Amino acid sequence: MTVNFEAIKYIAFDLDGTLVDSVPDLAEGIRMALADNNLHTVTDDEVRHWIGNGAEIMLKRALSQSVTIKADIDQALYENVRERFDFHYANNGHGKTIVYPGVKETLATLKAAGYTLGIVTNKPYQFVPEILADLNLAQYFTDVIGGDSLPTNKPHPEGLFSLRDKHGLSNENMLMVGDSKNDILAAKNAGFASVGLTYGYNYGEPISDSAPEFVADHFNQLLTVLSTEKTA
């Protein structure tokens, strides 16, 4: 895809692995949920490779490491682990979740330059506003779409289409920024340009394998890709 970056008006961001490193808090919530069910524990490194498809798949990956028989995971067991995870993740706070270097400064610059910013994440919506508020990120974003906000989540393009249509924009006005192949595939499925970040969670695969239009090692490289001289 040939991209006219000067036409970009709206930037949609993934959350986990793109704006914040949430692995320590997610892993702790999973460990506590597994312990509540007398199941084996998991490590932060294991959890890092399970993030990106939403809470259900993440927890089922954890269960596949914890149950003795790794066939079909019992639905009742999954539902109980999910309930305990939701409880622990919501109530333990997000003190171990950190904002990646350069994120706040770059978001502030982009917003001041006139871009509209939104979040499209596969994380359940119930957790997102509090995380954004706790980490002083909420003021940058006009829209927040969680993994259960719509019938589908990434790599389906529905969330991106909803933002495009809400703001009366065209495909060339939209940019998706993320660390996972699900983010890049969602952009491709929508016909939007994308920027892939190398430092996040992508199942151990190089983000370049997903062929985003631009690959960045640092978040603030967005400022070299986009025109930051736009006026609001």
C-alpha positions as CSV (number, residue, x, y, z in Angstrom):
1,M,0.0,0.0,0.0
2,T,1.2,3.5,-0.9
3,V,0.5,5.7,2.1
4,N,0.1,9.5,2.1
5,F,0.9,10.1,5.8
6,E,-0.1,13.7,5.4
7,A,-3.7,12.6,4.9
8,I,-3.8,10.8,8.3
9,K,-6.3,12.4,10.6
10,Y,-7.1,9.6,13.1
11,I,-4.7,7.3,14.8
12,A,-6.0,4.2,16.5
13,F,-3.7,2.5,19.1
14,D,-3.5,-0.9,20.6
15,L,-3.0,-0.8,24.4
16,D,-1.1,-3.8,25.9
17,G,2.4,-4.0,24.4
18,T,1.9,-0.7,22.5
19,L,1.3,1.9,25.1
20,V,1.8,0.0,28.3
21,D,3.7,-3.1,29.6
22,S,0.9,-4.8,31.5
23,V,2.5,-8.3,31.8
24,P,3.3,-8.2,35.5
25,D,-0.3,-7.3,36.6
26,L,-1.9,-9.7,34.1
27,A,0.4,-12.6,35.1
28,E,-0.3,-11.9,38.8
29,G,-4.1,-12.0,38.1
30,I,-3.7,-15.3,36.3
31,R,-1.6,-16.8,39.0
32,M,-4.1,-15.9,41.7
33,A,-7.0,-17.3,39.6
34,L,-5.2,-20.5,39.0
35,A,-4.2,-20.8,42.7
36,D,-7.9,-20.3,43.6
37,N,-8.5,-23.5,41.6
38,N,-5.5,-25.4,42.9
39,L,-3.8,-25.3,39.5
40,H,-0.1,-25.0,38.6
41,T,1.3,-21.5,38.3
42,V,2.6,-19.7,35.2
43,T,5.5,-17.3,34.7
44,D,5.5,-13.7,33.4
45,D,7.4,-14.9,30.3
46,E,4.8,-17.4,29.5
47,V,2.0,-14.8,29.8
48,R,4.0,-12.4,27.6
49,H,3.5,-14.8,24.7
50,W,-0.3,-15.2,25.3
51,I,-1.4,-11.6,25.1
52,G,-3.1,-10.2,22.1
53,N,-6.3,-12.2,21.4
54,G,-8.3,-11.1,24.4
55,A,-8.8,-12.5,27.9
56,E,-10.6,-15.7,27.0
57,I,-7.8,-17.0,24.7
58,M,-5.1,-15.8,27.2
59,L,-6.7,-17.7,30.0
60,K,-7.3,-20.8,28.0
61,R,-3.6,-20.8,27.1
62,A,-2.8,-20.5,30.8
63,L,-5.2,-23.4,31.5
64,S,-3.6,-25.6,28.8
65,Q,-0.3,-25.2,30.7
66,S,-1.9,-26.0,34.1
67,V,-4.4,-28.8,33.6
68,T,-3.1,-32.4,33.5
69,I,-5.2,-33.4,30.5
70,K,-4.5,-30.9,27.7
71,A,-7.5,-31.8,25.6
72,D,-10.7,-29.7,25.6
73,I,-10.6,-27.4,28.6
74,D,-13.7,-27.9,30.8
75,Q,-16.0,-25.0,30.3
76,A,-17.0,-24.8,33.9
77,L,-13.4,-24.7,34.9
78,Y,-12.7,-21.9,32.4
79,E,-15.6,-19.9,33.6
80,N,-14.5,-20.2,37.2
81,V,-10.9,-19.2,36.4
82,R,-12.2,-16.3,34.3
83,E,-14.4,-15.1,37.2
84,R,-11.5,-15.2,39.6
85,F,-9.1,-13.5,37.1
86,D,-11.6,-10.7,36.5
87,F,-11.9,-10.3,40.3
88,H,-8.2,-10.2,41.0
89,Y,-7.3,-8.1,38.0
90,A,-9.9,-5.5,38.8
91,N,-9.1,-5.4,42.5
92,N,-5.3,-5.7,42.7
93,G,-4.8,-2.4,40.9
94,H,-2.3,-1.7,38.1
95,G,0.7,-0.7,40.1
96,K,3.1,-2.9,38.1
97,T,1.8,-1.8,34.7
98,I,4.1,0.8,33.2
99,V,3.8,3.3,30.3
100,Y,6.5,2.7,27.7
101,P,9.2,5.4,27.2
102,G,8.1,8.3,25.1
103,V,4.4,7.4,25.0
104,K,3.0,10.3,26.9
105,E,5.2,12.9,25.2
106,T,4.4,11.5,21.8
107,L,0.6,11.3,22.4
108,A,0.7,14.9,23.7
109,T,2.5,16.1,20.6
110,L,0.1,14.2,18.2
111,K,-2.9,15.5,20.0
112,A,-1.6,19.1,19.9
113,A,-0.9,18.7,16.2
114,G,-4.6,18.0,15.6
115,Y,-4.8,14.3,15.3
116,T,-7.8,12.5,16.8
117,L,-6.6,9.5,18.9
118,G,-8.4,6.4,19.9
119,I,-7.8,2.9,21.4
120,V,-8.8,-0.4,19.9
121,T,-7.8,-3.2,22.2
122,N,-8.8,-6.8,22.6
123,K,-8.6,-6.3,26.4
124,P,-12.1,-6.4,28.0
125,Y,-13.5,-2.9,28.1
126,Q,-14.2,-3.0,31.8
127,F,-10.5,-2.8,32.6
128,V,-9.5,-0.1,30.2
129,P,-10.8,3.2,31.5
130,E,-9.4,2.7,34.9
131,I,-6.0,1.7,33.5
132,L,-5.9,4.8,31.3
133,A,-6.9,7.0,34.3
134,D,-4.4,5.4,36.7
135,L,-1.6,5.9,34.2
136,N,-2.6,9.4,33.2
137,L,-3.3,8.5,29.6
138,A,-7.1,9.0,29.4
139,Q,-7.0,12.7,28.4
140,Y,-5.4,11.9,25.1
141,F,-8.1,9.6,23.7
142,T,-11.4,10.5,22.1
143,D,-12.6,6.9,21.7
144,V,-12.0,3.6,23.5
145,I,-13.1,0.3,22.1
146,G,-12.5,-2.9,24.1
147,G,-12.5,-6.5,23.1
148,D,-16.1,-6.9,24.1
149,S,-17.4,-3.5,22.9
150,L,-18.5,-4.9,19.5
151,P,-19.4,-8.4,18.3
152,T,-15.9,-9.0,16.9
153,N,-12.4,-8.0,17.9
154,K,-9.0,-7.7,16.1
155,P,-8.0,-8.9,13.6
156,H,-11.5,-8.3,12.4
157,P,-11.7,-4.7,11.2
158,E,-15.1,-3.8,12.8
159,G,-13.6,-1.6,15.5
160,L,-11.5,0.4,13.0
161,F,-14.5,0.8,10.7
162,S,-16.6,2.0,13.6
163,L,-14.1,4.8,14.3
164,R,-13.8,5.7,10.7
165,D,-17.5,6.0,10.2
166,K,-18.2,7.8,13.6
167,H,-15.8,10.6,12.6
168,G,-16.9,10.7,8.9
169,L,-13.4,9.8,7.6
170,S,-12.1,7.8,4.7
171,N,-9.6,4.9,4.8
172,E,-6.7,7.1,3.8
173,N,-7.4,9.3,6.9
174,M,-6.9,6.3,9.3
175,L,-3.7,4.8,10.8
176,M,-3.4,1.8,13.2
177,V,-0.5,1.5,15.5
178,G,0.2,-1.7,17.4
179,D,2.7,-4.3,18.4
180,S,0.9,-7.5,17.4
181,K,0.1,-9.2,14.1
182,N,-3.6,-8.9,15.1
183,D,-3.2,-5.1,14.9
184,I,-1.6,-5.2,11.5
185,L,-4.1,-7.7,10.2
186,A,-7.0,-5.6,11.4
187,A,-5.5,-2.6,9.6
188,K,-5.0,-4.6,6.4
189,N,-8.5,-6.1,6.6
190,A,-9.9,-2.5,6.9
191,G,-7.7,-1.1,4.2
192,F,-5.9,1.2,6.6
193,A,-2.2,2.0,6.9
194,S,-0.4,0.6,9.9
195,V,2.8,1.1,12.0
196,G,4.2,-2.0,13.7
197,L,6.2,-1.6,17.0
198,T,9.0,-4.1,17.6
199,Y,9.1,-4.0,21.4
200,G,5.7,-5.4,22.4
201,Y,4.0,-8.8,22.5
202,N,3.8,-10.7,19.2
203,Y,4.0,-14.3,20.1
204,G,7.8,-14.3,19.6
205,E,7.5,-13.3,15.9
206,P,9.0,-10.2,14.3
207,I,6.3,-7.6,13.7
208,S,7.9,-7.0,10.3
209,D,6.6,-10.5,9.2
210,S,3.1,-9.0,9.2
211,A,4.3,-6.3,6.7
212,P,3.0,-3.0,8.3
213,E,3.7,0.1,6.2
214,F,6.3,1.3,8.7
215,V,8.2,-0.5,11.5
216,A,9.3,1.4,14.6
217,D,11.6,0.4,17.4
218,H,10.5,3.3,19.6
219,F,7.1,4.9,20.1
220,N,8.4,8.4,19.4
221,Q,9.4,7.4,15.9
222,L,5.7,8.1,15.0
223,L,6.7,11.7,15.0
224,T,9.1,11.1,12.2
225,V,6.5,9.2,10.2
226,L,3.7,11.7,10.6
227,S,3.5,15.4,10.0
228,T,3.4,17.0,13.4
229,E,2.9,20.5,12.1
230,K,-0.8,20.1,11.5
231,T,-3.0,22.6,13.3
232,A,-6.1,21.6,15.3
